[in-house]
Amino acid sequence: MTAKRTLAVVSAGLSQPSSTRLLADRLRDATVARLEQDGYEARTTSIELRDLAQDITNNLLTGFPSPRLSEAIEAMTAADGVIAVTPIFSSSYSGLFKSFFDVVEPTALTGVPVVLGATGGSARHSLALEYAVRPLFAYLRAVTVPTAVFAASEDWGSGDAQVSALPARIDRAAGELSALVAASDRSGRLDDPFALDRPFSELLGGLGA
């Protein structure tokens, strides 16, 4: 039987279509391809934060998530790996991106492999991945892969060396994530809070005899 792995793809792009979503999809496709090469069946869930903006705001105000926000959070926290991509505004992650992770339990991503991605108008914003985005996931105790992927506007053009460098960065990050996801299998061994450590008949201690 083919081993299965799950990926959650979180994209915080605001426009439609979005370069942020495009980068997230390319990271997803590259990671799935790597996992399949290694003999794993990869299942993915895309979480478009643009569609959850009102639900996230309501959760911040009331403290209670809507059913579809709960579903998105559960899909992410139960996944074997996460791809998280944000646009860079004012030298940091977007407010929508931060607000989503503000409503996630601080320990829910403990030990989860994560690849970080970001998009922006200029390559001068690329360091925001290291001084803003990576510390956020360090606080959440996630395991971020060494390679973070930033895509500036010029990276989506054609015909120069800088453009060809983006697929190489995506492939390197996908390889790092797929290696951690293959070793993880969190979705196959999540703890059941109601599981018994001994057979029920043994716990009865012969009372039913």
C-alpha positions in Angstrom: 0.0 0.0 0.0 1.3 3.5 -1.0 2.1 5.7 2.0 0.1 8.9 2.2 1.2 12.4 3.2 -0.9 15.5 3.5 0.1 19.1 2.7 -1.8 22.3 3.6 -1.1 25.3 1.4 -1.8 28.7 3.0 -1.9 31.7 0.7 -2.6 35.3 1.8 -2.8 37.0 -1.5 -5.4 39.7 -1.8 -5.9 40.1 -5.5 -7.4 37.5 -7.9 -5.4 36.2 -9.7 -2.6 36.5 -7.2 1.2 36.1 -7.6 1.1 34.9 -4.0 -1.3 32.1 -4.9 0.8 31.4 -8.0 4.0 31.0 -5.9 2.1 28.8 -3.3 0.8 26.5 -6.1 4.3 26.2 -7.6 5.7 25.2 -4.3 2.9 22.7 -3.8 3.4 21.2 -7.2 7.1 20.8 -6.7 6.7 19.3 -3.3 4.0 16.8 -4.5 6.3 15.8 -7.4 9.2 15.2 -5.0 7.0 13.1 -2.7 5.6 11.1 -5.6 9.2 10.4 -6.8 9.9 8.9 -3.4 6.8 6.7 -3.5 4.4 8.7 -1.5 0.8 9.7 -2.4 0.4 13.4 -1.6 -3.0 15.0 -0.8 -3.2 18.7 -0.6 -5.6 21.3 0.8 -5.5 24.9 -0.4 -6.4 27.5 2.2 -7.1 30.9 0.6 -7.1 33.5 3.4 -8.8 36.1 1.1 -11.9 33.9 1.3 -11.7 33.6 5.1 -11.0 37.3 5.9 -14.4 38.0 7.5 -14.3 34.7 9.4 -10.9 35.6 10.8 -12.0 39.1 11.8 -15.1 37.7 13.5 -12.9 35.2 15.4 -10.6 37.9 16.6 -13.6 39.9 17.9 -15.6 37.0 19.4 -13.1 34.4 20.2 -15.0 31.8 18.3 -14.2 30.4 14.8 -16.8 29.8 12.2 -17.2 26.3 10.9 -15.3 26.9 7.7 -12.5 28.7 9.6 -12.3 25.7 12.0 -12.1 23.4 9.0 -9.3 25.3 7.5 -7.3 25.4 10.8 -7.9 21.7 11.4 -6.7 20.9 7.9 -3.5 22.9 8.4 -2.7 21.7 11.9 -3.3 18.0 11.0 -1.2 18.1 7.9 2.2 16.4 7.6 3.6 19.7 6.1 2.6 23.3 5.4 3.4 25.7 2.7 2.8 29.3 3.9 3.0 32.2 1.5 2.3 35.9 2.2 2.6 39.2 0.2 5.1 41.6 1.8 3.5 44.9 2.9 5.5 47.6 4.6 8.5 45.3 5.0 6.6 42.5 6.8 3.9 39.9 6.3 0.4 41.0 5.5 -2.1 41.7 8.3 -4.4 39.0 7.0 -1.6 36.4 7.2 -0.7 37.4 10.7 -4.4 37.5 11.8 -4.9 34.0 10.6 -2.0 32.7 12.7 -3.2 34.8 15.6 -6.3 32.6 15.9 -4.3 29.4 15.7 -3.4 27.8 19.0 0.2 28.7 19.8 1.3 25.0 20.1 -0.9 23.6 17.2 2.0 23.7 14.7 4.7 22.3 17.1 7.1 20.1 15.0 5.2 20.7 11.7 7.5 21.1 8.7 6.9 24.4 7.0 8.3 26.1 3.9 8.0 29.9 3.8 7.3 31.9 0.7 6.6 35.6 0.0 6.0 37.9 -2.9 6.7 41.6 -3.3 7.3 44.3 -5.9 11.0 44.4 -5.4 13.7 42.0 -4.4 14.8 44.4 -1.6 11.8 43.1 0.4 13.2 39.5 0.4 14.8 39.8 3.8 11.4 40.1 5.4 11.2 36.3 5.2 14.1 36.1 7.6 13.4 38.9 10.0 9.6 38.8 10.1 8.1 35.6 8.8 10.6 33.0 10.1 10.4 34.3 13.7 6.6 34.0 13.6 6.9 30.3 12.9 9.7 29.9 15.4 7.3 31.2 18.0 4.7 28.7 16.8 7.4 26.0 17.2 7.1 24.9 13.6 10.1 23.4 11.8 10.9 25.8 9.0 13.1 24.5 6.1 16.3 26.3 5.5 15.3 27.7 2.0 12.7 30.4 2.0 11.4 31.5 -1.4 10.8 35.1 -2.3 9.4 36.1 -5.7 9.6 39.7 -6.9 7.7 41.1 -9.8 10.7 40.6 -12.1 10.8 36.9 -11.3 7.6 36.3 -13.2 9.0 37.7 -16.4 11.0 35.8 -19.0 14.4 35.5 -20.6 17.0 36.5 -18.0 19.0 34.7 -15.4 17.1 36.0 -12.4 13.9 34.5 -13.7 15.5 31.1 -14.1 16.7 31.3 -10.5 13.1 31.2 -9.1 12.4 27.6 -10.3 15.7 26.5 -8.8 14.8 28.1 -5.4 11.3 26.5 -5.5 12.8 23.1 -6.3 15.3 23.3 -3.5 12.7 24.4 -0.9 10.4 21.6 -2.1 13.1 19.0 -1.7 13.8 20.1 1.9 10.1 20.1 2.8 9.4 16.7 1.1 12.2 15.1 3.0 10.8 16.3 6.4 7.2 15.4 5.4 8.3 11.9 4.3 9.8 11.3 7.7 6.9 12.9 9.6 3.6 11.1 8.9 1.9 13.2 11.5 -1.6 12.6 10.0 -1.1 8.8 10.4 -0.3 8.9 14.1 -2.2 11.8 15.6 -3.0 11.1 19.3 -6.6 10.2 20.1 -7.5 11.9 23.4 -10.1 9.1 24.1 -7.8 6.2 23.3 -7.4 3.6 26.0 -3.9 2.4 27.0 -5.2 -1.0 27.9 -8.1 -3.2 26.6 -11.5 -2.2 28.0 -12.0 -5.7 29.5 -8.8 -5.4 31.4 -9.8 -1.9 32.7 -13.0 -3.5 34.1 -10.8 -5.7 36.2 -13.1 -8.7 36.0 -16.2 -6.7 37.1 -18.2 -8.1 34.1 -17.4 -11.7 35.0 
